[in-house]
Every structure is written in C-alpha cells, then in structure tokens.
C-alpha cells in the first residue's frame, strides 16, 4: 500500500489521504466504469470491448487470484492497482511483464475518473508501479497519437518515444479475394517448442537495435511449458477462439524467415487478429503469408482481420495500403528506463546487466538469400496476378504445408 503523506502538523484541516493498493473484487465495478469512460471512444476504432474484458475479469476473479500465487504465463494477468480517495476509486492502472525474464514491464491501461483529473492521480499511479515492481529495468506503453493529455503525462514521468504503431483492418471482401491466390510458401510448418530458437532469431533480426534492447526477449519467451499450454487451452475455450501458428524456413540452414500467429474468433463478434513477423531480407513474403492467413479465416464466421505495423516496417505499410487495408489507429510506443536504480543498488550487478545489454546489441549474422526473390516491381506484379487466372494450373511445385496448429 502506498499512501500520500498527510499534511504537515499544525495545519487546521487534515488533507484527505490518497491510497494506492491492489484491486479487490469489490472494486471491479468502479474499475469497469472508469476504464469504459476513458477508453470507449479511443478503443472503439479497434473493436476492443473494454467493458467485456473487465466483466470477464470479475467472472474469473477467483481463478486469476489463484494463478497469481505461483509462476505461470498468466500469473500477472490481473495486476491491477487502484487509487482510492475517501473510499472512492479515483484511478486505475493495469500492468504486466512483457518478457519472460520480467526485465521489461508494460503499462496495459491507466485511467483516471473525470472528477479526479488534473490532480496528479495518474502520475501517482505510474510512480507507484515504477517503485513497487523492482525487477523491471524498462517500462513500455502505447498511447494514441491524438491523446495529447496522456502523452504529456507520460513525458512528465520520463517516457520517451520508441516507435509508431499503425493498426490495420482488412475487410472481409479483400480477405475473400486474397484467399483465391495459392501462396508459394516452401517449408511452411506448424510452430512447436523446437522452433523457439529460430523464431527468437527472426524476432531479434526484424527490429532495430533500440527496440530490441527495450524488448529484451530471450529464447524462453518463445517456448511454452505444459502448464502454460493447458492454461492457454482454457483461455481459448472461454473466449471461443482458436490459434494457429506457423513459420517459413529457409530450406538449407533451417532459419525462420517468416512467422504468423493467428487468433481466430469462432463467434463472428470480434475481428480475427494476426501477429506477423518477416525478416527484412524477405519482404516479398508479405503477400504470400497474407494469402495463407486469408485462406485460414475462410473456415470461420466472416470477420475482418486486424494486424499492426511499425514505422520501421515500410514494406509492410506499402503492401497494406495497396491491398486496401483500413488505417484504424496510430499509437506511439514509449519506453522509460530505470537503469539508474540498478547502479544505485548495493549489489554489484552492473557488469552482468551491461554485458547482457551489449550482447543484445551485437549485429546478427544476416540470413543468406536462398530463395529467388521477385524482381523490382514485385508488388505491382502481385496485384496484377490476382486479377488474372494462373497460366499453368498444373505447376510442378509441391504444395505448401498446412501450417495449422491448434496449439
């Protein structure tokens, strides 16, 4: 519990005390109202039902509290703190670890009641988490580029821009057209724990050094323990969704050059969601992987497909714009380092952390070209080919692997 100091002695009136504490079951109704008030308009464009998320937390409060007692992937699924003033909830913050080592944490949501705005409640919530979760060396968060008040709050608390993220929505009719194209994906395989190192290499090689340092991911971030797999099955069952993961291997060196993680909604009420990673040397994989995902979604109720791109992925944005995807929202990814706290600690951990950071900044060996990449103008050629039938329907190329994996 984190309290604001009371007024100095001698003041005739004692100031009300702001208490920051972990959320309890009785707080969730007020938490839902504050989140909905703050995010209904902002998240509406992304089809994020914040009320539904909080109601689900209320429904599964007991099991989530139980999961928080021992290490697992969902241990911090309900790490919510509230700011209470005179018995009334004035602000809420939800945080979670971003990587397996918990060196980077994420501010998932932060909201302040309208009646308590401009009173420093948001800053108090942020500072409480920065001090409470000592294992975090870096914090990240996302903020809508048009939310100037929130951006000013984060800047005042030491957060700096890291990258810009664009959220896209691909309509049903475009997905149907894409599904008619047979993707040329040699060595497309379902993802298992054996592929963790290859996916880790692809992930670190597909982003600039400053982002890689902040994310601080390891091979363990791409592995799933039996307990985590079982809990994930339960979560998918509750949310009526399914998940498909697949990656494309470079054939000789068995290096992953493309990967997608597709969350499919079985109810037809929410968009399908995709996470897509492509090695910078193989950007011609974008239309092929997109066509494969478009084929997979055809077996489910018709819904749009949501995915994101960052400002260091210009080829993806170019492809999505020509495809006709809708630019739904732009956010700013911000980060804050707490490196000074490590240096001030009484333990001599500096060399360990510095060496680990320097290793993460080392240049990765580039993946050699093994496929014959399309010539210049491949994007225009691809869209032109969608409008014409295949010239040789009996191609000698072997069909790609399915890529479906219920895990």
Residue pairs with C-beta under 8 A, 6 or more apart in sequence:
1 19
1 20
1 21
2 19
2 20
2 21
2 124
2 128
2 131
2 132
3 17
3 18
3 19
3 20
4 15
4 17
4 18
4 124
6 14
6 15
6 17
7 13
7 14
7 15
16 85
16 86
17 85
18 83
18 84
18 85
18 90
18 121
18 124
19 83
19 84
19 85
20 81
20 82
20 83
20 84
20 124
20 125
20 128
21 81
21 82
21 84
22 80
22 81
22 82
23 31
23 78
23 80
23 81
23 82
23 92
25 58
25 61
27 82
27 89
28 54
28 57
28 58
28 61
29 58
30 82
30 88
30 89
31 54
31 80
31 82
31 89
31 92
32 51
32 54
32 55
32 58
34 89
34 91
34 92
34 111
34 112
34 113
35 50
35 51
35 54
35 92
35 109
35 111
36 50
36 51
36 54
37 111
37 113
37 114
38 111
38 112
39 48
39 50
39 109
39 111
40 50
40 51
42 144
42 147
43 49
43 50
45 328
45 329
46 167
46 306
46 328
46 329
47 270
47 271
47 306
49 270
50 109
56 238
57 64
57 78
60 238
61 78
64 74
64 77
64 78
65 78
67 74
67 75
67 77
67 231
68 75
68 76
68 77
68 78
68 79
72 225
72 227
72 228
72 231
73 224
73 225
73 228
73 231
73 232
74 228
74 231
74 235
76 95
76 96
76 97
77 96
79 94
79 95
79 96
80 92
80 93
80 94
81 92
81 93
81 95
81 125
81 128
81 129
81 132
82 89
82 91
82 92
82 93
83 89
83 90
83 91
83 92
83 112
83 116
83 121
83 124
83 125
84 90
85 116
89 113
90 112
90 113
90 115
90 116
90 119
90 121
91 110
91 111
91 112
91 113
91 116
91 121
91 122
91 124
91 125
92 109
92 110
92 111
92 112
92 125
93 107
93 109
93 110
93 125
93 126
93 128
93 129
94 107
94 108
94 109
94 110
95 105
95 106
95 107
95 108
95 129
95 133
96 105
96 106
96 108
97 104
97 105
97 106
97 136
98 104
98 105
98 106
98 140
98 215
99 215
99 216
99 217
99 218
99 221
100 217
100 218
100 220
100 221
101 216
101 218
101 220
102 135
102 136
103 135
103 136
103 137
103 138
103 216
104 136
104 137
104 138
104 139
104 140
104 214
104 215
104 216
105 129
105 133
105 136
105 138
105 139
105 140
106 139
106 140
106 141
107 126
107 129
107 139
107 140
107 141
110 122
110 125
110 126
110 141
110 150
112 121
112 122
112 125
122 153
123 153
123 156
123 157
126 153
126 154
126 157
127 157
129 139
130 136
130 139
130 157
130 336
130 338
134 341
136 338
137 216
137 337
137 338
137 339
137 342
137 353
138 214
138 216
138 335
138 336
138 337
138 338
139 159
139 335
139 336
139 338
140 162
140 214
140 333
140 334
140 335
140 336
141 154
141 159
141 333
141 334
142 165
142 331
142 332
142 333
142 334
143 150
143 151
143 154
143 331
143 332
143 334
144 150
144 329
144 330
144 331
144 332
145 151
145 164
145 330
145 331
145 332
151 332
154 334
154 336
157 336
158 336
159 334
159 335
159 336
160 334
160 335
160 336
161 332
161 333
161 334
162 210
162 211
162 214
162 333
162 334
162 335
163 211
163 310
163 311
163 312
163 332
163 333
164 310
164 311
164 330
164 331
164 332
164 333
165 308
165 309
165 310
165 311
165 330
165 331
165 332
165 333
166 308
166 309
166 310
166 311
166 317
166 327
166 329
166 330
167 306
167 307
167 308
167 327
167 328
167 329
167 330
167 331
168 306
168 307
168 308
168 309
168 320
168 325
168 326
168 327
168 328
169 271
169 304
169 305
169 306
169 325
169 326
169 328
170 290
170 304
170 305
170 306
170 307
170 320
170 323
170 324
170 325
170 326
171 304
171 324
171 326
172 302
172 303
172 304
174 323
174 324
174 325
175 294
175 297
175 298
175 304
175 305
176 294
176 298
177 386
178 290
178 291
178 294
178 323
178 386
179 291
179 294
179 295
179 297
179 298
180 386
181 287
181 291
181 385
181 386
182 291
182 390
182 399
183 287
183 288
183 289
183 291
183 292
183 295
183 400
184 288
184 397
184 400
185 248
185 258
185 285
185 288
185 289
185 292
185 400
185 401
185 403
186 248
186 251
186 371
186 397
186 398
186 400
187 248
187 249
187 250
187 251
187 401
188 246
188 247
188 248
188 292
188 400
188 401
188 402
188 403
189 195
189 246
189 247
189 249
189 401
189 403
190 245
190 246
190 401
190 402
190 403
190 404
190 405
190 407
191 199
191 245
191 246
191 247
191 259
191 405
192 405
192 407
193 223
193 224
195 222
195 247
195 256
196 219
196 220
196 222
196 223
197 219
197 222
198 247
198 249
198 254
198 255
198 256
199 222
199 247
199 256
199 259
199 277
200 217
200 218
200 219
200 221
200 222
201 255
201 256
201 364
202 247
202 255
202 256
202 257
202 258
202 259
202 277
202 279
203 217
203 222
203 277
204 212
204 217
204 360
204 364
205 279
205 280
205 364
205 367
206 277
206 278
206 279
206 280
207 215
207 310
207 312
208 312
209 361
211 312
212 360
212 361
213 357
213 360
213 361
214 335
216 360
224 232
224 407
229 407
232 243
232 407
236 242
236 243
240 265
240 266
240 267
241 263
241 264
241 265
241 266
242 263
242 264
242 266
242 300
242 406
243 261
243 262
243 263
243 264
243 405
243 406
243 407
244 260
244 261
244 262
244 264
244 296
244 403
244 404
244 405
244 406
245 259
245 260
245 261
245 262
245 405
245 407
246 259
246 260
246 292
246 401
246 403
246 404
246 405
247 256
247 258
247 259
247 260
248 256
248 257
248 258
248 259
248 285
248 289
249 255
249 256
249 257
250 256
250 257
250 367
250 368
250 370
250 371
251 370
252 370
253 367
253 368
253 370
255 367
256 279
257 278
257 279
257 281
257 282
257 285
257 367
258 277
258 278
258 279
258 282
258 285
258 289
259 276
259 277
259 278
260 274
260 275
260 276
260 277
260 289
260 292
260 293
261 274
261 275
262 272
262 273
262 274
262 275
262 293
262 296
262 297
263 272
263 273
263 274
264 272
264 296
264 297
264 300
265 271
265 272
265 300
265 301
265 303
266 300
266 301
267 301
268 300
268 301
268 302
268 303
270 303
271 303
271 304
271 305
271 306
272 297
272 300
272 303
272 304
272 305
272 306
273 305
273 306
273 307
274 293
274 305
274 306
274 307
275 307
275 308
276 286
276 289
276 307
276 316
278 285
278 286
278 289
278 316
279 285
279 367
281 366
281 367
281 369
282 367
282 371
282 373
283 315
283 316
284 373
284 374
284 378
286 315
286 316
286 319
287 319
287 379
287 382
290 319
290 323
292 400
292 403
293 305
294 305
296 403
296 404
297 303
297 305
306 328
309 316
309 317
309 320
310 333
318 379
319 379
322 379
322 383
323 383
342 349
342 350
342 353
343 350
374 381
374 382
